[in-house]
Amino acid sequence: MGALTQVLRWAADAHDTPEDQDFDDRVLLDLIVQHALSGRLARRLPTGPQWLRDRLGGPVAAMHADTLALAEAHIRAVDRIVTALGEQQPPPVVVKGIATGLLTGQKHLLRCGDIDLVCADGGPLIETLTRLGYERTRAPFLHELGEFTRAGVEIDVHAYLPVPGYGAVRHADLTPPERGTWYQPRRAPSMHPIRHGQLVDGGTVTVGRVSVPDPCLLTIVLCAHAFLNFTNMWSLSHRAKPYVKLAELADLHALVQHEAFDTQRFLALVAELDAGDAVSWAGWASTVLLRRNPLPVPAGTGPFPRCLWWDFWARLPVDEEALLLPDWFDLATVKPLLGSRIELDTGRPAPPWTVEVRRDGDEVTITVGLPESTDAATERGRVDFGAIGTEWVLADGQLTAVGGHDTCDLLSGRRVRLRYPVPHAGGEMLVGVAEQDASGALLSAVLLPATCRSADPVGVR
């Protein structure tokens, strides 16, 4: 156990007392923010080691004070939104963030990022947010109806919350051949929605005008969110955040101990919401990282497949330390487990895409050559270096892209060119291309591990 993660685990109520070791206090404080542990650590420090109080006492107290102030701002914001919404629809339900602290009444459990609201109807809520001066800062995506920001307060509006599961993903499909293309059967994961009506059916707990789910549902929400972050290895956000946020796991312990937590209701909800994979994974993660499983279900035993891209899955080793650090994945470790090429077996042959990788001085250039014509409604691609990545979309002759690239251009001959700075890019990468029909369903997809260590071009097909 590393020095930094030892303190983090202790802050999240693991029993192992951290030893006085050499580490950068600033790095640890950043990790405390990323794991949302300032309140828990501030509460535990008075009974902890003297050396830890001396080094972190002041900064952690200040961080927790800032969290409490932000929590109050979040409560005021939601109160104002619910008041302005009036009788247009039932109040939205707050999940994650401040929810556990409000439900338990324990201030040290308050944590704040953005405000996640699940609504009965997005239209009136979005109209209300606009009327109150919130500006849209992110477009709708899947279950998210958009992000809205005002005076530093971010509101994420959700039509529902997804509960991910492995669904049709099978371990037998996740062993690549020794050589040649790995034709991976298309196995769709499950994604059961928790809608507003289900969140309020169990009886929400209201603090002022802020509604949060009952402890059974909130436990499942946190398990589902943490499980999604773990399995989703290709998240484009690539923010400075770990795969597993310890505050979410620690919240499970507090919620299960809540006087209103009903084990039988919880087990019934796990079955109803198809949450078995998420809950068993959360039990495993709690056991591995915090040394105990608080949930009334057996902890999973793994291995736990992880999504590389779109519908590509792989069985990869898990490093406990890496789960808690914001380093994302190490492609030098992942790449040897994938073979030379992965193609999604959709029944449609992959078009003749080409990929050229070139390093020139302080820049890496990836050029994706697309076929002369296609009947697909949309072509899209991904480039991932583990720490930064890009997703681009080509539709109706227009190219759009989001991610960590310097430039992304559509060249003549239907070629997409992306450029990255070498210090951030590195030599190992994954390059993916896919076709979609008008409904967004994948028609074909290919994932190519590639390497570029010199100024010479590397061609991949």
C-alpha positions as CSV (number, residue, x, y, z in Angstrom):
1,M,0.0,0.0,0.0
2,G,1.4,3.4,-1.0
3,A,1.9,6.2,1.4
4,L,-0.7,8.4,-0.3
5,T,-3.4,5.7,-0.6
6,Q,-2.8,4.5,2.9
7,V,-3.9,8.0,4.2
8,L,-6.9,8.1,1.8
9,R,-8.2,4.7,2.9
10,W,-7.8,5.7,6.6
11,A,-9.7,8.9,5.8
12,A,-12.5,6.7,4.3
13,D,-12.7,4.8,7.6
14,A,-10.5,1.9,6.9
15,H,-9.0,0.6,10.1
16,D,-5.3,0.6,9.2
17,T,-3.6,3.6,10.8
18,P,-1.3,5.3,8.3
19,E,2.4,5.3,9.0
20,D,4.6,8.4,8.9
21,Q,6.1,8.2,5.4
22,D,7.6,10.6,2.9
23,F,5.1,12.1,0.4
24,D,4.2,15.4,-1.1
25,D,1.4,17.0,1.0
26,R,0.1,19.0,-2.0
27,V,-0.4,15.8,-4.0
28,L,-2.2,14.2,-1.1
29,L,-4.4,17.2,-0.6
30,D,-5.4,17.1,-4.3
31,L,-6.3,13.4,-3.9
32,I,-8.4,14.2,-0.9
33,V,-10.4,16.7,-3.0
34,Q,-10.7,14.1,-5.8
35,H,-12.0,11.5,-3.4
36,A,-14.3,14.0,-1.6
37,L,-12.8,13.0,1.8
38,S,-12.2,16.4,3.4
39,G,-15.2,16.1,5.9
40,R,-14.4,12.5,6.8
41,L,-10.7,13.3,7.3
42,A,-11.4,16.5,9.3
43,R,-13.6,14.4,11.6
44,R,-11.1,11.6,12.1
45,L,-7.9,13.6,12.4
46,P,-8.3,14.5,16.1
47,T,-8.0,10.8,17.1
48,G,-5.4,10.1,14.5
49,P,-1.6,10.2,14.5
50,Q,0.0,13.4,15.7
51,W,2.2,13.7,12.6
52,L,-0.8,13.6,10.3
53,R,-2.6,16.3,12.4
54,D,0.5,18.5,12.2
55,R,0.9,18.2,8.5
56,L,-2.8,18.2,7.3
57,G,-4.9,19.6,10.1
58,G,-5.0,23.2,8.9
59,P,-5.5,22.6,5.2
60,V,-8.1,19.9,5.7
61,A,-10.1,22.1,8.0
62,A,-10.1,24.8,5.4
63,M,-11.1,22.4,2.7
64,H,-14.0,21.1,4.8
65,A,-15.1,24.6,5.5
66,D,-15.2,25.4,1.8
67,T,-17.2,22.2,1.2
68,L,-19.8,23.2,3.8
69,A,-20.1,26.6,2.3
70,L,-20.6,25.1,-1.2
71,A,-23.1,22.7,0.2
72,E,-25.1,25.6,1.6
73,A,-25.0,27.2,-1.8
74,H,-26.2,24.0,-3.4
75,I,-29.1,23.7,-1.0
76,R,-30.1,27.3,-1.6
77,A,-29.8,26.7,-5.4
78,V,-32.1,23.7,-5.3
79,D,-34.5,25.4,-2.9
80,R,-34.8,28.3,-5.4
81,I,-35.3,26.0,-8.4
82,V,-38.0,24.0,-6.6
83,T,-39.8,27.2,-5.6
84,A,-39.6,28.6,-9.1
85,L,-40.8,25.3,-10.6
86,G,-43.9,25.6,-8.5
87,E,-46.7,23.2,-9.4
88,Q,-45.5,22.5,-12.9
89,Q,-44.2,19.1,-11.9
90,P,-43.1,17.2,-8.7
91,P,-39.8,18.4,-7.3
92,P,-36.7,16.9,-8.8
93,V,-34.6,14.5,-6.7
94,V,-31.0,15.2,-5.8
95,V,-28.7,12.2,-6.1
96,K,-25.0,11.8,-5.3
97,G,-23.2,14.9,-4.0
98,I,-24.9,16.4,-1.0
99,A,-27.5,13.6,-0.9
100,T,-25.8,11.3,1.7
101,G,-25.0,14.1,4.1
102,L,-28.6,15.5,3.9
103,L,-30.1,12.0,4.3
104,T,-28.0,11.1,7.3
105,G,-27.9,14.6,8.9
106,Q,-24.1,14.2,9.2
107,K,-22.3,17.3,7.9
108,H,-18.9,15.5,7.6
109,L,-20.6,13.3,4.9
110,L,-21.5,16.4,2.7
111,R,-19.6,16.5,-0.5
112,C,-20.1,18.7,-3.5
113,G,-19.3,18.6,-7.1
114,D,-22.1,19.5,-9.4
115,I,-25.8,19.1,-8.5
116,D,-27.4,16.0,-10.1
117,L,-31.2,16.4,-10.5
118,V,-33.5,13.6,-11.7
119,C,-36.7,15.1,-13.0
120,A,-40.1,14.0,-14.0
121,D,-40.1,16.1,-17.1
122,G,-37.1,17.9,-18.5
123,G,-39.0,20.6,-20.3
124,P,-40.4,22.6,-17.4
125,L,-37.2,22.2,-15.3
126,I,-35.0,23.4,-18.1
127,E,-37.3,26.3,-18.8
128,T,-37.1,27.2,-15.1
129,L,-33.3,27.0,-15.0
130,T,-33.1,29.3,-18.0
131,R,-35.5,31.7,-16.4
132,L,-33.3,31.8,-13.3
133,G,-30.3,32.7,-15.3
134,Y,-28.6,29.3,-15.8
135,E,-26.8,28.9,-19.1
136,R,-26.5,25.6,-20.9
137,T,-22.8,24.5,-20.7
138,R,-23.1,20.9,-22.0
139,A,-25.4,19.4,-24.6
140,P,-27.8,16.5,-24.0
141,F,-26.0,13.1,-24.0
142,L,-27.8,9.8,-23.3
143,H,-29.7,10.1,-20.0
144,E,-28.3,13.6,-19.4
145,L,-30.6,16.3,-20.6
146,G,-27.8,18.9,-20.2
147,E,-25.6,20.8,-17.9
148,F,-26.6,24.3,-16.7
149,T,-24.3,26.7,-14.9
150,R,-24.9,29.9,-13.0
151,A,-22.4,31.7,-10.7
152,G,-20.2,28.7,-10.3
153,V,-23.1,26.3,-9.5
154,E,-23.4,23.4,-12.0
155,I,-26.7,21.6,-12.5
156,D,-26.8,18.2,-14.3
157,V,-30.4,17.4,-15.4
158,H,-31.1,13.7,-15.8
159,A,-34.1,12.1,-17.4
160,Y,-33.1,8.9,-15.5
161,L,-30.1,7.3,-13.8
162,P,-28.6,4.2,-15.5
163,V,-27.9,1.0,-13.6
164,P,-25.2,-0.7,-15.7
165,G,-24.7,-4.4,-15.8
166,Y,-22.7,-6.9,-17.9
167,G,-25.9,-8.2,-19.6
168,A,-24.8,-10.4,-22.5
169,V,-21.0,-9.8,-21.9
170,R,-19.4,-13.3,-21.4
171,H,-16.0,-14.1,-20.0
172,A,-15.6,-16.8,-22.7
173,D,-15.6,-14.0,-25.4
174,L,-12.8,-12.1,-23.8
175,T,-9.7,-14.2,-24.7
176,P,-8.0,-12.9,-27.8
177,P,-6.4,-15.3,-30.3
178,E,-2.7,-15.7,-30.2
179,R,-2.4,-14.0,-33.6
180,G,-4.5,-12.2,-36.2
181,T,-7.7,-10.3,-35.8
182,W,-9.8,-10.8,-32.6
183,Y,-13.4,-10.9,-33.8
184,Q,-15.3,-10.1,-30.7
185,P,-18.9,-11.1,-30.6
186,R,-21.2,-8.1,-30.1
187,R,-22.4,-8.4,-26.5
188,A,-24.6,-5.5,-25.3
189,P,-24.3,-4.6,-21.6
190,S,-27.5,-4.0,-19.7
191,M,-28.5,-0.5,-18.6
192,H,-31.6,-0.4,-16.4
193,P,-33.1,3.1,-15.9
194,I,-34.1,4.5,-12.5
195,R,-36.6,7.1,-13.3
196,H,-38.1,9.9,-11.2
197,G,-41.2,7.9,-10.3
198,Q,-39.1,5.1,-8.8
199,L,-37.0,7.5,-6.8
200,V,-40.0,9.0,-5.2
201,D,-42.0,5.7,-4.8
202,G,-39.9,4.7,-1.9
203,G,-40.6,8.0,-0.2
204,T,-38.0,10.8,-0.6
205,V,-36.4,12.5,2.4
206,T,-36.9,16.2,2.2
207,V,-34.5,18.8,3.8
208,G,-36.1,22.1,3.2
209,R,-37.2,21.8,-0.4
210,V,-34.4,19.4,-1.3
211,S,-35.5,15.9,-2.0
212,V,-33.2,12.9,-1.8
213,P,-33.9,9.2,-2.2
214,D,-34.4,6.8,0.6
215,P,-31.2,5.0,1.8
216,C,-32.0,1.8,-0.1
217,L,-32.3,3.5,-3.5
218,L,-29.4,5.9,-2.8
219,T,-27.2,3.0,-2.0
220,I,-28.0,1.4,-5.4
221,V,-27.5,4.8,-7.2
222,L,-24.0,5.1,-5.7
223,C,-23.1,1.5,-6.5
224,A,-24.3,2.0,-10.1
225,H,-22.4,5.2,-10.5
226,A,-19.1,3.8,-9.0
227,F,-19.4,0.6,-11.1
228,L,-19.9,2.7,-14.3
229,N,-16.8,4.7,-13.6
230,F,-14.8,1.5,-13.0
231,T,-15.9,-0.3,-16.2
232,N,-15.8,2.7,-18.5
233,M,-12.1,2.8,-19.4
234,W,-12.6,5.1,-22.4
235,S,-14.4,8.1,-20.7
236,L,-13.6,11.1,-22.8
237,S,-13.6,13.4,-19.7
238,H,-10.1,12.3,-18.8
239,R,-10.3,14.7,-15.8
240,A,-8.0,14.5,-12.9
241,K,-10.2,11.8,-11.1
242,P,-9.6,8.3,-10.0
243,Y,-11.6,5.3,-11.3
244,V,-12.9,4.7,-7.8
245,K,-14.0,7.6,-5.5
246,L,-13.5,6.4,-2.0
247,A,-16.3,8.7,-0.6
248,E,-18.8,6.8,-2.7
249,L,-17.7,3.5,-1.1
250,A,-17.6,5.0,2.3
251,D,-21.1,6.4,1.9
252,L,-22.4,2.9,1.4
253,H,-21.3,2.1,5.0
254,A,-23.2,5.1,6.3
255,L,-26.3,4.4,4.3
256,V,-26.6,0.7,5.3
257,Q,-26.4,1.9,8.9
258,H,-29.3,4.4,8.4
259,E,-32.3,3.6,10.6
260,A,-34.5,3.6,7.5
261,F,-32.4,1.1,5.6
262,D,-34.5,-2.0,5.0
263,T,-32.5,-5.1,3.9
264,Q,-35.5,-6.8,2.3
265,R,-36.4,-3.7,0.4
266,F,-32.8,-3.3,-0.8
267,L,-32.6,-6.9,-2.0
268,A,-35.9,-6.5,-3.8
269,L,-34.7,-3.3,-5.5
270,V,-31.4,-5.0,-6.6
271,A,-33.5,-7.7,-8.4
272,E,-36.0,-5.2,-9.8
273,L,-33.3,-2.8,-11.1
274,D,-31.0,-5.5,-12.4
275,A,-28.3,-4.0,-10.1
276,G,-26.7,-7.3,-9.1
277,D,-23.4,-6.7,-11.1
278,A,-23.1,-3.1,-9.7
279,V,-23.8,-4.1,-6.1
280,S,-21.5,-7.2,-6.1
281,W,-18.7,-5.1,-7.6
282,A,-19.2,-2.4,-4.9
283,G,-19.0,-5.1,-2.3
284,W,-15.7,-6.3,-3.8
285,A,-14.3,-2.8,-4.1
286,S,-15.2,-2.0,-0.5
287,T,-13.6,-5.2,0.7
288,V,-10.4,-4.7,-1.3
289,L,-10.0,-1.0,-0.6
290,L,-11.7,-0.5,2.8
291,R,-11.3,-4.1,4.1
292,R,-15.0,-4.7,4.7
293,N,-18.2,-5.2,2.7
294,P,-21.1,-3.2,4.2
295,L,-23.7,-4.5,1.8
296,P,-26.1,-7.3,2.7
297,V,-25.0,-9.3,-0.4
298,P,-21.8,-11.3,-1.0
299,A,-19.0,-9.4,-2.5
300,G,-18.2,-10.2,-6.1
301,T,-15.1,-12.2,-6.8
302,G,-14.2,-11.0,-10.3
303,P,-12.6,-10.7,-12.7
304,F,-14.6,-7.7,-13.7
305,P,-14.5,-7.0,-17.5
306,R,-14.0,-3.4,-18.5
307,C,-15.2,-1.6,-21.6
308,L,-12.4,-0.4,-23.8
309,W,-14.5,1.4,-26.4
310,W,-18.1,1.3,-27.7
311,D,-19.0,-2.4,-27.4
312,F,-15.4,-3.7,-27.0
313,W,-14.7,-5.4,-23.7
314,A,-11.6,-6.9,-22.2
315,R,-10.6,-8.8,-19.1
316,L,-7.7,-6.8,-17.7
317,P,-5.8,-7.1,-14.4
318,V,-6.7,-4.6,-11.7
319,D,-4.1,-2.7,-9.7
320,E,-5.6,-1.5,-6.3
321,E,-3.3,1.5,-6.2
322,A,-4.1,2.5,-9.8
323,L,-7.9,2.6,-9.0
324,L,-7.3,5.4,-6.5
325,L,-5.0,7.6,-8.5
326,P,-5.9,9.9,-11.4
327,D,-3.5,8.3,-13.8
328,W,-6.1,6.5,-15.9
329,F,-4.8,3.4,-17.6
330,D,-1.3,2.5,-18.7
331,L,-1.5,1.5,-22.3
332,A,1.9,-0.2,-22.1
333,T,0.1,-2.7,-19.8
334,V,-3.2,-2.9,-21.6
335,K,-1.9,-3.2,-25.2
336,P,-0.2,-6.6,-25.0
337,L,-3.5,-8.1,-23.8
338,L,-5.5,-7.1,-26.9
339,G,-3.7,-8.6,-29.9
340,S,-3.0,-6.7,-33.1
341,R,-6.5,-5.7,-34.0
342,I,-10.1,-6.1,-32.6
343,E,-13.1,-6.1,-34.8
344,L,-16.7,-6.1,-33.7
345,D,-18.5,-9.1,-35.2
346,T,-21.7,-7.4,-36.4
347,G,-22.1,-9.4,-39.6
348,R,-21.0,-6.4,-41.7
349,P,-17.4,-6.5,-42.9
350,A,-15.3,-3.5,-41.7
351,P,-14.6,-1.0,-44.5
352,P,-10.9,-0.5,-45.6
353,W,-9.9,2.1,-43.1
354,T,-6.3,3.0,-42.8
355,V,-4.4,4.6,-39.9
356,E,-1.0,6.3,-40.1
357,V,0.9,7.3,-37.0
358,R,3.9,9.7,-37.2
359,R,6.0,11.3,-34.6
360,D,7.8,14.5,-35.6
361,G,9.7,16.4,-32.9
362,D,7.3,17.3,-30.1
363,E,4.2,16.3,-32.0
364,V,2.4,13.0,-32.8
365,T,0.1,13.0,-35.8
366,I,-2.6,10.3,-36.4
367,T,-4.2,10.3,-39.9
368,V,-7.3,8.1,-40.4
369,G,-8.1,7.3,-44.0
370,L,-11.8,6.6,-44.6
371,P,-13.3,4.7,-47.6
372,E,-14.2,6.7,-50.6
373,S,-17.9,6.2,-49.9
374,T,-20.2,4.7,-47.3
375,D,-23.9,4.1,-46.7
376,A,-23.5,4.8,-43.0
377,A,-25.2,7.8,-41.6
378,T,-22.3,8.6,-39.3
379,E,-18.6,7.7,-39.1
380,R,-16.8,8.2,-35.9
381,G,-13.4,7.5,-34.4
382,R,-11.4,7.6,-31.2
383,V,-7.8,8.1,-30.3
384,D,-6.7,7.3,-26.8
385,F,-3.2,7.6,-25.2
386,G,-4.5,6.5,-21.7
387,A,-4.1,10.0,-20.2
388,I,-5.7,12.0,-23.1
389,G,-8.0,11.1,-25.9
390,T,-10.3,12.3,-28.6
391,E,-13.6,11.3,-30.1
392,W,-14.4,12.7,-33.5
393,V,-17.7,12.4,-35.6
394,L,-18.1,12.8,-39.3
395,A,-21.7,13.3,-40.5
396,D,-23.0,15.1,-43.6
397,G,-19.5,16.1,-44.5
398,Q,-19.0,18.0,-41.2
399,L,-16.3,17.0,-38.7
400,T,-16.6,17.6,-35.0
401,A,-14.3,16.5,-32.2
402,V,-14.0,16.7,-28.4
403,G,-11.0,15.7,-26.3
404,G,-7.3,16.5,-25.7
405,H,-6.0,17.0,-29.2
406,D,-4.3,20.1,-30.4
407,T,-5.9,20.0,-33.8
408,C,-8.4,17.8,-35.7
409,D,-8.9,18.4,-39.4
410,L,-10.8,16.9,-42.3
411,L,-8.4,16.7,-45.2
412,S,-9.0,15.9,-48.9
413,G,-9.6,12.3,-49.7
414,R,-11.7,11.8,-46.6
415,R,-8.8,11.8,-44.2
416,V,-9.1,12.8,-40.6
417,R,-5.9,14.2,-39.1
418,L,-5.3,14.7,-35.4
419,R,-2.2,16.2,-33.7
420,Y,-1.1,15.8,-30.1
421,P,1.9,17.1,-28.0
422,V,4.4,14.3,-27.4
423,P,4.8,14.7,-23.6
424,H,1.1,14.0,-23.2
425,A,0.7,11.5,-26.0
426,G,3.5,9.0,-25.4
427,G,4.2,6.1,-27.7
428,E,1.3,3.7,-27.1
429,M,-2.2,4.4,-28.3
430,L,-5.5,2.9,-29.3
431,V,-7.1,4.1,-32.5
432,G,-10.7,3.1,-33.2
433,V,-13.1,3.7,-36.1
434,A,-16.8,2.8,-36.5
435,E,-19.9,3.3,-38.6
436,Q,-23.4,4.0,-37.3
437,D,-26.8,4.0,-38.9
438,A,-29.3,6.8,-38.6
439,S,-30.5,5.5,-35.2
440,G,-27.0,5.5,-33.8
441,A,-26.6,1.7,-33.8
442,L,-23.1,0.4,-34.6
443,L,-22.8,-1.2,-38.1
444,S,-19.1,-2.0,-37.7
445,A,-16.2,-1.1,-35.5
446,V,-12.4,-1.7,-35.3
447,L,-10.0,-1.0,-32.5
448,L,-6.3,-0.9,-33.4
449,P,-3.4,-0.9,-30.8
450,A,-0.6,1.2,-32.2
451,T,2.9,2.4,-31.3
452,C,5.0,5.3,-32.4
453,R,8.5,5.7,-30.9
454,S,10.3,7.5,-33.7
455,A,9.9,10.0,-36.5
456,D,9.1,7.2,-39.0
457,P,5.5,6.7,-39.9
458,V,3.7,3.6,-38.7
459,G,0.9,2.4,-41.0
460,V,-1.9,0.2,-39.6
461,R,-4.9,-1.3,-41.5
